[in-house]
């Protein structure tokens, strides 16, 4: 038995109709490149390849694209339930920690709305265990994930793993 991923608010910036893609920003976008990967399963450990995984976040300056689909996408799932996408580390805005919004729907399962946060976010002042509530919308420490640094194409990049577990309906 697996624990379901905690929910978190959707926020006011969701837009439907984002393209199905693994690249949420164009080449040369401002900000630190970010690779996010994970797997989508249910609480029994069943792989959910039929899940619809939508993500969106602000740009490096903390602004959301409300006219187009920059920093937005429906992320394809592989046959093993894995997903991955390339984007940039979101900017902070309005007292919020850096975050990526997720909405996941799968037949026979409860819809999950949640957010991914980053352990190295300055908002957590180097100690997310003690400081995660500095963002009043972060209610679950487990949504804050470790960030690994690497070089990609000569640029500093960040890598995060965020696995998703849905409850059956």
ZILIN-V392123 format. One record per backbone hydrogen bond with DSSP energy under -1.0 kcal/mol. NH is the residue of the N-H (numbers start at 1). CO is the residue of the C=O. If there is no record, write none. Layout:
nh:NH co:CO
nh:NH co:CO
This chain:
nh:2 co:43
nh:5 co:165
nh:8 co:113
nh:21 co:74
nh:24 co:86
nh:29 co:26
nh:34 co:87
nh:35 co:158
nh:36 co:85
nh:37 co:160
nh:38 co:83
nh:40 co:81
nh:41 co:164
nh:42 co:46
nh:43 co:166
nh:45 co:42
nh:48 co:40
nh:51 co:48
nh:52 co:105
nh:54 co:103
nh:55 co:73
nh:56 co:101
nh:57 co:71
nh:59 co:63
nh:62 co:59
nh:71 co:24
nh:72 co:69
nh:73 co:55
nh:74 co:19
nh:75 co:53
nh:78 co:82
nh:81 co:78
nh:83 co:38
nh:85 co:36
nh:86 co:22
nh:87 co:34
nh:89 co:32
nh:91 co:59
nh:96 co:93
nh:100 co:116
nh:101 co:56
nh:102 co:114
nh:103 co:54
nh:104 co:112
nh:105 co:52
nh:109 co:106
nh:110 co:167
nh:112 co:104
nh:114 co:102
nh:116 co:100
nh:117 co:143
nh:119 co:145
nh:121 co:118
nh:124 co:121
nh:125 co:122
nh:127 co:124
nh:131 co:127
nh:132 co:128
nh:134 co:131
nh:135 co:132
nh:138 co:135
nh:139 co:137
nh:143 co:140
nh:144 co:141
nh:145 co:117
nh:148 co:159
nh:150 co:157
nh:152 co:155
nh:155 co:152
nh:157 co:150
nh:158 co:33
nh:159 co:148
nh:160 co:35
nh:162 co:37
nh:164 co:39
nh:166 co:41
nh:169 co:108
